């Protein structure tokens, strides 16, 4: 009876799930690329959200200044 053969190091039976032997290098590179793209999109979305908030705050400040100016012209004070 022949001795059982050893599994090759790249055999699915010997590779760890999620380990380096389980993902082809090209697939791993694509995964990294997609992750970087997603991170970039999130950063852009955060920047745009912060910018919109800043613009709204500037508009609000200008409106309050305008109201104060108009109130002073008509001799009334804003409370």
Secondary structure, DSSP 4 states (H G I P E B T S, - for coil): -PPPPPPPTTSTTTSPTTSGGGS-HHHHHHHHHHHHHHHHHHHHHHHHHHHHHHHHHHHHHHHHHHHHHHHHHTT----
